[in-house]
Amino acid sequence: MNRIRTITEFLESTGVRLTIYDIGRRIIEISREDFLQFEKTERAYPYPLQRQAWFALLCDNAQSGTEPFIWFLRFPLDEQGKLIQAARDDFMHRMMERLEEKLAAETEQQIASALEDNPYTFKPRDDRMAVFHAKTALRMGQPPSEFYPHAREYFRGDLGWDQWAFLGYQGIAEVAARFSEENQQDLVQAIARMPIRPLEALCHCLENEAISTTLTQALLDRTLKELDLASPDSALLQATIRGASLSADQELKLQLVLSILNHPCSADSNILTAVSSRCWELLKRDITAAEYLERLANGDSGQEGFNQCLIDLLFLPSMREPLLQAMRNPHRSEQLALAMGTFLQSVGG
């Protein structure tokens, strides 16, 4: 046991089947190989948030018939986005001490409770937990919750679009997670008609799904309709950005984001944050990066907002070079050049 140096190896040595999810920026599965490379500091964490790796470890053993257990962990990252091994080693030391205190064999139940009072654990928000449970239940072949039928009725339009206040968030998360099975056409109709509040909730769940071209087109249509209004609703636009962020159709997603960035409403700092926190991959493209940085430099959050968004983006793997290239664009505005100069001074000392 002393030769085991990674969490992956430790858990697998107990006979459980391990599934890893990012639980911070997105609720999305991370392959065992990628996560093990991260643990060995061979690669950066793919979805850092606030300079930390936030992830869930789902452990189950179909042969034993015991209930799966879940660890929610967060670890600090270094300047390259890689694991600080001292933190992981401290976690392992604390965990092993707790196991030894139990003076018993390493059964799954004891391993599941080995993290009591461990400072590297965290509890996700209720909405994140709902999405996580919806995705893992589907993956493990479990039925949806009691909230699912009511949510399906709403998204079919059977209850009336104004009857959203009685929806359970768990049901919305399950509709989003199961969109490819039976809900797609219902969701297309609902996205066009439902009020902003339930659309927000739905999009916050869809952001964790590789939605289809059909659903992405529905979100784009709703976005364009909103942008035609005299005063577009910022909350709705933030929602559609998030809902389309993991779309399988990159071109439609790009069209949605650029349509918002090209509108005066993009000065809203919340819209700009939605783009950088959920659709950052699009900023690897020269045209999108240039447009985004111009809006950020002229946004309503000022220099502080510019600095915060840029630091967050530069910490993401493979984002540094595209952004630095866009900042060096000789055709950049005077405002962007000034914001960039101030930013470099602040990070340089």
Residue frames relative to the residue before (quaternion, step in Angstrom):
aa qw qx qy qz dx dy dz
M 1.0000 0.0000 0.0000 0.0000 0.00 0.00 0.00
N 0.6267 0.5681 -0.3438 0.4078 3.59 1.09 -0.72
R 0.6409 0.5393 -0.3296 0.4356 3.59 1.16 -0.51
I 0.5664 0.5930 -0.3850 0.4235 3.59 1.25 -0.28
R 0.0875 -0.8448 0.5279 -0.0033 3.57 -0.56 1.16
T 0.7261 0.3685 -0.2500 0.5238 3.62 1.19 -0.13
I 0.5967 -0.5592 0.4376 0.3737 3.53 -1.25 0.53
T 0.6077 0.5710 -0.3466 0.4296 3.58 1.01 -0.82
E 0.7021 0.4661 -0.2712 0.4651 3.55 0.78 -1.03
F 0.6336 0.5354 -0.3409 0.4423 3.58 0.98 -0.78
L 0.7024 0.4628 -0.2858 0.4591 3.58 0.76 -0.98
E 0.6728 0.4911 -0.3124 0.4567 3.59 0.90 -0.83
S 0.6051 0.5630 -0.3630 0.4303 3.59 1.12 -0.52
T 0.6463 0.5101 -0.3222 0.4673 3.61 1.22 -0.34
G 0.5925 -0.6136 0.3487 0.3885 3.59 1.28 -0.05
V 0.5250 0.6300 -0.4332 0.3740 3.60 1.20 0.03
R 0.4006 -0.6468 0.5857 0.2794 3.53 -1.34 0.36
L 0.2156 -0.8257 0.5184 0.0549 3.53 -0.65 1.18
T 0.0138 -0.7573 0.6529 -0.0018 3.55 -1.00 0.95
I 0.1893 -0.8088 0.5530 0.0642 3.57 -0.78 1.07
Y 0.0648 -0.7891 0.6107 0.0104 3.56 -1.02 0.90
D 0.3862 -0.6126 0.6186 0.3047 3.52 -1.18 0.56
I 0.1048 -0.8157 0.5681 0.0310 3.56 -0.92 0.86
G 0.5812 0.6038 -0.3562 0.4133 3.57 1.32 0.15
R 0.8102 0.2230 -0.1106 0.5307 3.56 0.22 -1.27
R 0.7735 -0.0082 0.0186 0.6335 3.55 1.10 -0.79
I 0.3343 -0.6727 0.5997 0.2759 3.55 -1.23 0.33
I 0.2922 0.7485 -0.5080 0.3104 3.50 0.09 1.37
E 0.5306 -0.6597 0.4331 0.3094 3.54 -1.03 0.80
I 0.2006 -0.7378 0.6354 0.1084 3.54 -1.16 0.78
S 0.4720 -0.6879 0.4623 0.3005 3.59 -0.79 0.92
R 0.6184 -0.5496 0.4104 0.3835 3.56 -1.20 0.58
E 0.6573 0.5297 -0.3159 0.4332 3.59 0.91 -0.92
D 0.6686 0.4924 -0.3029 0.4678 3.59 0.93 -0.90
F 0.6761 0.4927 -0.3047 0.4552 3.57 0.93 -0.88
L 0.6435 0.5136 -0.3281 0.4631 3.59 0.98 -0.77
Q 0.6286 0.5136 -0.3340 0.4791 3.60 1.04 -0.72
F 0.6166 0.5292 -0.3383 0.4747 3.57 1.09 -0.71
E 0.6606 0.5111 -0.3098 0.4543 3.59 0.92 -0.89
K 0.7135 0.4273 -0.2463 0.4977 3.57 1.07 -0.70
T 0.4367 -0.7251 0.4113 0.3381 3.58 1.39 0.17
E 0.3891 0.7120 -0.4856 0.3252 3.55 1.09 0.73
R 0.7888 0.0890 -0.0692 0.6042 3.58 1.24 -0.23
A 0.5578 -0.5971 0.4602 0.3472 3.55 -1.28 0.43
Y 0.5679 -0.5547 0.4652 0.3918 3.55 -1.25 0.36
P 0.4766 -0.7340 0.3970 0.2767 3.63 -0.70 1.01
Y 0.8134 0.2003 -0.0790 0.5403 3.62 1.05 -0.67
P 0.0296 0.8365 -0.5468 0.0164 3.63 0.62 1.00
L 0.0498 -0.7648 0.6421 0.0194 3.54 -1.19 0.66
Q 0.8361 -0.0323 -0.0321 0.5467 3.56 -0.73 1.13
R 0.6290 -0.5845 0.3034 0.4131 3.55 1.06 0.91
Q 0.6306 0.4686 -0.3585 0.5042 3.53 1.09 0.75
A 0.3640 -0.6603 0.6034 0.2598 3.53 -1.35 0.36
W 0.0779 -0.7791 0.6220 0.0052 3.56 -0.70 1.15
F 0.1817 0.8106 -0.5353 0.1529 3.60 -0.50 1.08
A 0.3047 -0.7203 0.5963 0.1811 3.50 -1.36 0.40
L 0.1791 -0.7537 0.6246 0.0986 3.54 -1.08 0.82
L 0.1324 -0.7866 0.6021 0.0349 3.55 -0.53 1.23
C 0.0623 -0.8182 0.5704 -0.0347 3.55 -0.60 1.21
D 0.1301 0.7888 -0.5927 0.0977 3.56 -0.72 1.04
N 0.1503 -0.7636 0.6235 0.0745 3.52 -1.28 0.50
A 0.2770 -0.8074 0.5005 0.1443 3.54 -0.05 1.34
Q 0.6425 0.5503 -0.3316 0.4176 3.58 1.04 -0.69
S 0.7016 0.4688 -0.2800 0.4577 3.58 0.99 -0.78
G 0.3719 -0.7546 0.4676 0.2711 3.58 1.19 -0.48
T 0.4865 0.6586 -0.4417 0.3667 3.61 1.24 0.20
E 0.6103 -0.5547 0.4198 0.3789 3.55 -1.29 0.42
P 0.5120 -0.6205 0.4824 0.3466 3.61 -1.01 0.69
F 0.1578 -0.7569 0.6176 0.1440 3.56 -1.22 0.42
I 0.2613 -0.7746 0.5687 0.0906 3.53 -1.21 0.67
W 0.1394 -0.7426 0.6484 0.0930 3.53 -1.07 0.84
F 0.1402 -0.7472 0.6442 0.0835 3.56 -0.97 0.93
L 0.0282 0.8326 -0.5447 0.0958 3.55 -0.45 1.26
R 0.0645 -0.7652 0.6374 0.0641 3.54 -1.26 0.47
F 0.0709 -0.7973 0.5993 -0.0024 3.54 -0.98 0.96
P 0.4860 -0.6519 0.4879 0.3175 3.59 -1.04 0.70
L 0.2755 -0.7554 0.5793 0.1335 3.53 -1.23 0.64
D 0.4665 -0.6597 0.5017 0.3089 3.56 -1.16 0.53
E 0.7602 -0.4041 0.2530 0.4415 3.58 -1.28 -0.04
Q 0.6762 0.4503 -0.2916 0.5049 3.59 1.22 -0.32
G 0.5533 -0.6273 0.3869 0.3881 3.60 1.25 0.12
K 0.5292 0.6286 -0.4100 0.3958 3.58 1.25 0.30
L 0.6493 -0.5379 0.3841 0.3763 3.52 -1.28 0.49
I 0.3294 -0.6779 0.6183 0.2228 3.55 -1.11 0.80
Q 0.3513 -0.8015 0.4411 0.1991 3.55 -0.15 1.29
A 0.5781 0.5895 -0.3863 0.4111 3.60 1.08 -0.59
A 0.6391 0.5179 -0.3240 0.4673 3.58 1.08 -0.73
R 0.6563 0.4999 -0.3108 0.4720 3.58 0.95 -0.89
D 0.6579 0.5055 -0.3128 0.4624 3.60 0.98 -0.82
D 0.6259 0.5246 -0.3334 0.4710 3.57 1.06 -0.72
F 0.6225 0.5333 -0.3279 0.4696 3.56 1.03 -0.80
M 0.6734 0.4956 -0.2983 0.4604 3.58 0.84 -0.96
H 0.6429 0.5296 -0.3236 0.4490 3.58 0.96 -0.84
R 0.6651 0.4935 -0.3024 0.4719 3.58 0.90 -0.93
M 0.6594 0.5168 -0.3160 0.4453 3.57 0.94 -0.88
M 0.6755 0.4898 -0.3003 0.4623 3.58 0.89 -0.90
E 0.6097 0.5419 -0.3521 0.4589 3.57 1.06 -0.67
R 0.6632 0.5021 -0.3068 0.4626 3.55 0.95 -0.88
L 0.6372 0.5184 -0.3307 0.4646 3.58 1.00 -0.74
E 0.6608 0.5089 -0.3086 0.4572 3.56 0.96 -0.84
E 0.6010 0.5703 -0.3575 0.4310 3.57 1.10 -0.66
K 0.6487 0.5350 -0.3209 0.4359 3.56 1.10 -0.66
L 0.2152 -0.8248 0.4999 0.1535 3.58 1.30 -0.36
A 0.5965 0.5239 -0.3776 0.4767 3.54 0.87 0.94
A 0.6557 -0.4900 0.3844 0.4269 3.56 -1.29 0.19
E 0.5455 -0.6381 0.4428 0.3149 3.53 -1.20 0.57
T 0.0251 0.7956 -0.6021 0.0612 3.57 0.30 1.20
E 0.6582 -0.5212 0.3547 0.4114 3.56 -1.21 0.41
Q 0.6295 0.5418 -0.3461 0.4363 3.58 0.97 -0.74
Q 0.6797 0.4775 -0.2912 0.4746 3.59 0.95 -0.84
I 0.6287 0.5148 -0.3395 0.4737 3.58 1.03 -0.71
A 0.6329 0.5492 -0.3327 0.4326 3.57 0.98 -0.82
S 0.7508 0.3744 -0.2065 0.5034 3.60 1.04 -0.74
A 0.4347 0.7410 -0.4304 0.2769 3.59 1.26 0.11
L 0.6686 0.5230 -0.2963 0.4378 3.59 1.21 -0.22
E 0.2972 0.7643 -0.5232 0.2319 3.58 1.19 0.30
D 0.8518 0.0664 -0.1002 0.5099 3.57 -0.88 1.07
N 0.4219 0.6902 -0.4888 0.3265 3.60 1.14 0.39
P 0.4289 -0.7501 0.4358 0.2520 3.65 -0.62 1.06
Y 0.6415 0.5371 -0.3329 0.4350 3.61 1.22 -0.22
T 0.5620 0.5760 -0.3974 0.4410 3.58 1.26 0.10
F 0.0235 -0.7801 0.6235 0.0455 3.56 -1.26 0.32
K 0.3584 -0.7018 0.5698 0.2332 3.53 -1.28 0.32
P 0.3747 -0.7341 0.5140 0.2376 3.63 -0.58 1.05
R 0.6126 -0.5253 0.4382 0.3959 3.54 -1.28 0.40
D 0.6642 -0.5313 0.3504 0.3921 3.56 -1.21 0.54
D 0.6662 0.5005 -0.3245 0.4476 3.60 0.92 -0.81
R 0.6416 0.5096 -0.3253 0.4720 3.59 1.06 -0.70
M 0.6289 0.5301 -0.3315 0.4623 3.56 1.06 -0.76
A 0.6252 0.5428 -0.3417 0.4446 3.57 1.00 -0.78
V 0.6656 0.4862 -0.2999 0.4802 3.58 0.93 -0.88
F 0.6456 0.5274 -0.3225 0.4484 3.58 0.92 -0.89
H 0.6734 0.4860 -0.2988 0.4702 3.60 0.89 -0.90
A 0.6323 0.5349 -0.3376 0.4473 3.59 1.01 -0.78
K 0.6979 0.4743 -0.2752 0.4607 3.58 0.90 -0.91
T 0.7008 0.4619 -0.2897 0.4600 3.59 0.87 -0.88
A 0.6071 0.5425 -0.3644 0.4521 3.62 1.06 -0.64
L 0.6522 0.5036 -0.3115 0.4733 3.56 0.97 -0.85
R 0.6601 0.5210 -0.3119 0.4422 3.59 0.91 -0.89
M 0.7463 0.4018 -0.2086 0.4879 3.57 1.03 -0.82
G 0.5357 -0.6716 0.3816 0.3411 3.57 1.29 0.24
Q 0.4345 0.6924 -0.4646 0.3406 3.57 1.17 0.53
P 0.5360 -0.6303 0.4409 0.3480 3.63 -1.08 0.55
P 0.5633 -0.5901 0.4404 0.3748 3.61 -1.16 0.42
S 0.6433 -0.5492 0.3848 0.3694 3.54 -1.32 0.23
E 0.7022 -0.4496 0.3539 0.4237 3.55 -1.36 0.02
F 0.6203 0.5637 -0.3370 0.4289 3.60 1.22 -0.42
Y 0.5381 0.6789 -0.3829 0.3208 3.59 1.19 -0.47
P 0.6738 0.4975 -0.3375 0.4296 3.68 0.74 -0.86
H 0.6552 0.5097 -0.3211 0.4559 3.59 0.97 -0.80
A 0.6452 0.5112 -0.3191 0.4697 3.57 1.01 -0.82
R 0.6298 0.5281 -0.3356 0.4603 3.59 1.00 -0.76
E 0.6366 0.5242 -0.3314 0.4584 3.58 0.96 -0.81
Y 0.6498 0.5119 -0.3273 0.4568 3.58 0.95 -0.82
F 0.7239 0.4446 -0.2642 0.4567 3.60 0.77 -0.98
R 0.5933 0.5171 -0.3741 0.4906 3.58 1.24 -0.15
G 0.4893 -0.6676 0.4198 0.3723 3.57 1.26 -0.32
D 0.4204 0.7451 -0.4417 0.2704 3.59 1.27 0.12
L 0.7350 0.4467 -0.2276 0.4567 3.60 1.10 -0.66
G 0.5279 -0.5713 0.4392 0.4494 3.57 1.23 -0.41
W 0.5021 -0.7071 0.4093 0.2836 3.57 -0.78 1.03
D 0.6481 0.5210 -0.3267 0.4492 3.60 1.19 -0.39
Q 0.6093 0.5809 -0.3437 0.4162 3.61 1.25 -0.08
W 0.3037 0.8007 -0.4708 0.2123 3.57 1.06 0.70
A 0.5540 0.6570 -0.3944 0.3254 3.62 1.12 -0.52
F 0.6974 0.4748 -0.2719 0.4628 3.59 1.16 -0.49
L 0.4641 0.6841 -0.4491 0.3390 3.59 1.24 0.09
G 0.3407 -0.7007 0.5833 0.2294 3.56 -1.10 0.71
Y 0.5231 -0.6611 0.4317 0.3206 3.58 -0.85 0.95
Q 0.5958 0.5714 -0.3633 0.4318 3.58 1.09 -0.66
G 0.6482 0.5180 -0.3144 0.4611 3.57 1.02 -0.77
I 0.6309 0.5222 -0.3302 0.4694 3.58 1.02 -0.79
A 0.6486 0.5234 -0.3120 0.4560 3.58 0.96 -0.90
E 0.6765 0.4912 -0.2938 0.4634 3.58 1.00 -0.79
V 0.5988 0.5310 -0.3606 0.4790 3.59 1.08 -0.61
A 0.6613 0.5016 -0.3078 0.4651 3.59 0.95 -0.87
A 0.6787 0.5045 -0.2954 0.4445 3.58 0.89 -0.92
R 0.7606 0.3627 -0.1839 0.5060 3.58 1.09 -0.70
F 0.2693 0.8112 -0.4939 0.1594 3.59 1.22 0.34
S 0.6834 0.5083 -0.3067 0.4248 3.59 0.96 -0.77
E 0.6241 0.5568 -0.3417 0.4286 3.56 1.20 -0.38
E 0.8542 -0.0991 0.1430 0.4899 3.56 0.56 -1.12
N 0.6884 0.5485 -0.2676 0.3919 3.58 1.19 -0.25
Q 0.4420 0.7585 -0.4364 0.1971 3.59 1.18 -0.33
Q 0.7074 0.4547 -0.2894 0.4574 3.62 0.70 -0.97
D 0.6097 0.5372 -0.3506 0.4655 3.57 1.07 -0.67
L 0.6795 0.4954 -0.2974 0.4522 3.58 0.92 -0.87
V 0.5989 0.5527 -0.3645 0.4505 3.60 1.03 -0.69
Q 0.6682 0.4824 -0.2909 0.4860 3.57 0.92 -0.89
A 0.6799 0.5053 -0.2985 0.4398 3.57 0.90 -0.90
I 0.6303 0.5482 -0.3445 0.4284 3.61 0.92 -0.83
A 0.6684 0.5067 -0.3001 0.4544 3.58 1.03 -0.74
R 0.8111 0.3488 -0.1254 0.4524 3.60 1.04 -0.73
M 0.6464 0.5759 -0.3530 0.3547 3.60 0.94 -0.68
P 0.5964 -0.5663 0.4269 0.3759 3.60 -1.21 0.45
I 0.7118 -0.4895 0.3035 0.4020 3.53 -1.29 0.32
R 0.6576 0.5509 -0.3393 0.3859 3.62 0.80 -0.92
P 0.7150 0.4023 -0.2898 0.4930 3.66 0.72 -0.84
L 0.5904 0.5556 -0.3758 0.4489 3.60 1.13 -0.55
E 0.6106 0.5452 -0.3414 0.4619 3.58 1.04 -0.77
A 0.6753 0.4979 -0.2982 0.4551 3.57 0.82 -1.02
L 0.6547 0.5135 -0.3131 0.4579 3.58 0.92 -0.88
C 0.6884 0.4903 -0.2878 0.4504 3.58 0.86 -0.96
H 0.6225 0.5340 -0.3424 0.4584 3.58 1.07 -0.66
C 0.6565 0.4570 -0.3040 0.5174 3.57 1.23 -0.39
L 0.6603 0.5200 -0.3107 0.4439 3.60 0.96 -0.83
E 0.5606 0.6246 -0.3982 0.3701 3.61 1.12 -0.49
N 0.6809 0.4653 -0.2801 0.4913 3.58 1.25 -0.29
E 0.6686 0.4788 -0.2787 0.4960 3.58 1.33 0.14
A 0.4174 -0.6758 0.5458 0.2667 3.57 -1.08 0.74
I 0.1014 -0.8559 0.5051 0.0450 3.55 0.45 1.25
S 0.5928 -0.6215 0.4126 0.3033 3.53 -1.26 0.57
T 0.6847 -0.4361 0.3811 0.4423 3.55 -1.36 0.07
T 0.6370 0.5531 -0.3306 0.4230 3.59 0.95 -0.86
L 0.6976 0.4480 -0.2752 0.4867 3.58 0.88 -0.90
T 0.6263 0.5314 -0.3426 0.4560 3.58 1.02 -0.73
Q 0.6330 0.5246 -0.3267 0.4662 3.59 1.01 -0.78
A 0.6320 0.5269 -0.3329 0.4606 3.58 1.01 -0.76
L 0.6591 0.4899 -0.3047 0.4825 3.60 1.00 -0.80
L 0.6329 0.5185 -0.3292 0.4714 3.59 1.04 -0.75
D 0.6491 0.5177 -0.3239 0.4535 3.60 0.91 -0.87
R 0.6621 0.4906 -0.3104 0.4740 3.59 0.94 -0.84
T 0.6225 0.5421 -0.3316 0.4568 3.59 1.06 -0.73
L 0.6859 0.4849 -0.2865 0.4608 3.57 0.82 -0.98
K 0.6168 0.5380 -0.3354 0.4665 3.57 1.05 -0.72
E 0.6698 0.4936 -0.2968 0.4687 3.56 0.98 -0.85
L 0.6630 0.5196 -0.3048 0.4445 3.58 0.98 -0.82
D 0.6007 0.5625 -0.3540 0.4443 3.59 1.23 -0.35
L 0.5754 0.5970 -0.3773 0.4125 3.59 1.23 -0.32
A 0.6286 -0.5521 0.3917 0.3830 3.55 -1.21 0.48
S 0.7917 0.0904 -0.0319 0.6033 3.57 1.05 -0.80
P 0.2002 -0.8085 0.5408 0.1170 3.62 0.09 1.22
D 0.4602 -0.6835 0.5000 0.2663 3.53 -1.10 0.76
S 0.4268 -0.7323 0.4728 0.2409 3.57 -0.59 1.15
A 0.6388 0.5422 -0.3354 0.4306 3.59 0.96 -0.83
L 0.6475 0.5100 -0.3246 0.4640 3.58 0.99 -0.76
L 0.6765 0.4910 -0.3002 0.4594 3.59 0.91 -0.86
Q 0.6066 0.5288 -0.3493 0.4800 3.59 1.05 -0.67
A 0.6512 0.5322 -0.3113 0.4425 3.55 1.01 -0.88
T 0.6979 0.4673 -0.2984 0.4533 3.60 0.80 -0.91
I 0.5795 0.5565 -0.3709 0.4658 3.59 1.12 -0.61
R 0.6944 0.4711 -0.2724 0.4708 3.55 0.86 -0.99
G 0.6608 0.5338 -0.3141 0.4240 3.59 0.92 -0.87
A 0.7346 0.4086 -0.2220 0.4941 3.57 1.08 -0.75
S 0.4491 0.7697 -0.4061 0.2025 3.58 1.25 -0.28
L 0.7576 0.3094 -0.1935 0.5412 3.61 1.09 -0.57
S 0.2524 0.8123 -0.4925 0.1838 3.57 1.25 0.41
A 0.4804 -0.6536 0.5092 0.2875 3.53 -1.16 0.70
D 0.6807 0.4482 -0.2771 0.5088 3.60 1.25 -0.38
Q 0.2479 -0.8247 0.4943 0.1188 3.55 0.00 1.32
E 0.6586 0.5277 -0.3239 0.4276 3.60 0.98 -0.77
L 0.6568 0.4819 -0.3170 0.4857 3.59 0.98 -0.78
K 0.6233 0.5273 -0.3396 0.4670 3.58 1.01 -0.73
L 0.6400 0.5173 -0.3155 0.4726 3.57 0.99 -0.84
Q 0.6451 0.5193 -0.3217 0.4591 3.58 0.96 -0.85
L 0.6437 0.5222 -0.3237 0.4562 3.59 0.96 -0.81
V 0.7012 0.4686 -0.2823 0.4572 3.58 0.79 -0.98
L 0.6761 0.4870 -0.3079 0.4592 3.60 0.91 -0.85
S 0.6073 0.5516 -0.3667 0.4388 3.60 1.03 -0.66
I 0.6677 0.4712 -0.2953 0.4950 3.59 1.10 -0.67
L 0.6654 0.5058 -0.3125 0.4514 3.60 0.90 -0.87
N 0.6853 0.4774 -0.2839 0.4710 3.60 1.10 -0.60
H 0.6109 0.5278 -0.3433 0.4800 3.58 1.31 0.05
P 0.6020 -0.5867 0.3922 0.3735 3.64 -1.03 0.65
C 0.5852 0.6043 -0.3759 0.3887 3.60 1.10 -0.55
S 0.5624 0.6293 -0.3875 0.3709 3.60 1.21 -0.36
A 0.4749 0.6411 -0.4584 0.3914 3.59 1.22 0.10
D 0.5168 0.6443 -0.4032 0.3940 3.57 1.28 -0.37
S 0.4414 -0.7279 0.4600 0.2523 3.58 -0.63 1.13
N 0.6238 0.5483 -0.3496 0.4337 3.61 1.06 -0.63
I 0.6228 0.5189 -0.3308 0.4831 3.58 1.10 -0.68
L 0.6658 0.5005 -0.3025 0.4633 3.57 0.92 -0.90
T 0.6398 0.5131 -0.3230 0.4723 3.58 1.04 -0.74
A 0.6168 0.5434 -0.3463 0.4521 3.59 1.03 -0.74
V 0.6479 0.5124 -0.3179 0.4654 3.58 1.00 -0.80
S 0.7316 0.4444 -0.2595 0.4471 3.59 0.74 -1.01
S 0.7164 0.4587 -0.2671 0.4528 3.59 1.00 -0.72
R 0.7901 0.3044 -0.1547 0.5091 3.60 1.13 -0.56
C 0.7909 0.2585 -0.1372 0.5374 3.62 1.01 -0.67
W 0.1868 0.8399 -0.4964 0.1149 3.56 1.12 0.61
E 0.5771 0.6050 -0.3933 0.3825 3.62 1.06 -0.60
L 0.6109 0.5620 -0.3552 0.4299 3.58 1.09 -0.63
L 0.6356 0.5557 -0.3329 0.4200 3.59 1.14 -0.55
K 0.4877 0.6187 -0.4505 0.4201 3.57 1.26 0.19
R 0.6145 0.5237 -0.3443 0.4792 3.58 1.27 -0.32
D 0.5729 -0.6410 0.3889 0.3313 3.57 -0.86 0.98
I 0.6944 0.4925 -0.2970 0.4325 3.58 0.79 -1.01
T 0.6797 0.4803 -0.2953 0.4692 3.58 0.96 -0.81
A 0.6446 0.5225 -0.3266 0.4526 3.58 0.93 -0.85
A 0.6586 0.5071 -0.3137 0.4590 3.59 0.90 -0.89
E 0.6666 0.5007 -0.3020 0.4625 3.57 0.90 -0.93
Y 0.6699 0.5103 -0.3040 0.4454 3.56 0.91 -0.93
L 0.6825 0.4927 -0.3027 0.4470 3.60 0.83 -0.94
E 0.6154 0.5316 -0.3513 0.4640 3.60 1.05 -0.68
R 0.6714 0.4830 -0.3026 0.4738 3.59 0.90 -0.89
L 0.6470 0.5276 -0.3195 0.4483 3.57 0.99 -0.81
A 0.6687 0.5033 -0.3009 0.4571 3.58 0.96 -0.85
N 0.7483 0.3529 -0.1964 0.5263 3.58 1.15 -0.59
G 0.4310 0.7402 -0.4300 0.2854 3.59 1.29 0.15
D 0.6410 -0.5755 0.3656 0.3523 3.53 -1.30 0.31
S 0.6105 0.5609 -0.3643 0.4242 3.61 1.22 -0.06
G 0.4398 -0.7455 0.4221 0.2696 3.56 1.31 0.04
Q 0.8022 -0.2971 0.2166 0.4704 3.53 -1.31 -0.38
E 0.6212 0.5529 -0.3496 0.4316 3.59 1.01 -0.76
G 0.6708 0.4868 -0.2938 0.4762 3.58 0.93 -0.88
F 0.6080 0.5504 -0.3398 0.4603 3.57 1.06 -0.78
N 0.6786 0.5001 -0.2897 0.4533 3.57 0.86 -0.99
Q 0.6737 0.5151 -0.3042 0.4339 3.58 0.85 -0.96
C 0.6824 0.4798 -0.2926 0.4674 3.58 0.87 -0.94
L 0.6724 0.5063 -0.3081 0.4435 3.56 0.92 -0.85
I 0.6294 0.5218 -0.3354 0.4681 3.59 0.98 -0.79
D 0.6497 0.5194 -0.3146 0.4573 3.57 0.95 -0.89
L 0.6835 0.4891 -0.2855 0.4606 3.58 0.92 -0.89
L 0.6776 0.5050 -0.3008 0.4420 3.58 0.90 -0.87
F 0.6288 0.5441 -0.3281 0.4483 3.56 1.23 -0.43
L 0.5834 0.5853 -0.3669 0.4272 3.58 1.26 -0.32
P 0.5608 -0.6184 0.4208 0.3550 3.61 -0.97 0.78
S 0.8607 0.1375 -0.1494 0.4668 3.55 -1.11 0.89
M 0.5559 0.6216 -0.4028 0.3773 3.61 1.19 0.25
R 0.5429 0.6681 -0.4027 0.3109 3.60 1.09 -0.56
E 0.7169 0.4732 -0.2792 0.4291 3.60 0.69 -1.04
P 0.6664 0.4881 -0.3358 0.4527 3.68 0.81 -0.81
L 0.6714 0.4911 -0.3085 0.4613 3.59 0.97 -0.79
L 0.6575 0.5006 -0.3213 0.4623 3.58 0.90 -0.85
Q 0.6244 0.5319 -0.3358 0.4631 3.57 1.06 -0.71
A 0.6572 0.5006 -0.3077 0.4721 3.59 0.99 -0.84
M 0.6450 0.5264 -0.3226 0.4504 3.58 1.05 -0.72
R 0.6817 0.4808 -0.2842 0.4725 3.57 1.15 -0.61
N 0.3687 0.7542 -0.4766 0.2610 3.58 1.28 -0.07
P 0.3957 -0.7459 0.4751 0.2478 3.64 -0.58 1.05
H 0.6732 0.4874 -0.2965 0.4704 3.59 1.22 -0.34
R 0.3801 0.7296 -0.4919 0.2851 3.61 1.22 0.19
S 0.5726 -0.6121 0.4314 0.3339 3.54 -1.19 0.61
E 0.6406 -0.5156 0.4012 0.4036 3.56 -1.28 0.33
Q 0.6315 0.5439 -0.3313 0.4423 3.58 1.05 -0.77
L 0.6610 0.4894 -0.3065 0.4792 3.58 0.97 -0.83
A 0.6323 0.5258 -0.3363 0.4590 3.60 0.96 -0.79
L 0.6570 0.5059 -0.3035 0.4694 3.58 0.99 -0.85
A 0.6622 0.5004 -0.3061 0.4663 3.59 0.92 -0.90
M 0.6550 0.5112 -0.3096 0.4624 3.55 1.00 -0.83
G 0.6478 0.5190 -0.3225 0.4549 3.59 0.95 -0.80
T 0.6544 0.5043 -0.3045 0.4741 3.56 1.00 -0.84
F 0.6289 0.5377 -0.3250 0.4579 3.56 1.05 -0.79
L 0.6736 0.4967 -0.3001 0.4578 3.59 0.87 -0.95
Q 0.6274 0.5244 -0.3364 0.4671 3.58 1.06 -0.68
S 0.6749 0.5105 -0.3025 0.4386 3.58 0.96 -0.86
V 0.7186 0.4150 -0.2615 0.4930 3.60 0.96 -0.77
G 0.6617 0.5211 -0.3118 0.4397 3.57 1.21 -0.40
G 0.7604 -0.3766 0.2129 0.4844 3.53 1.19 0.00
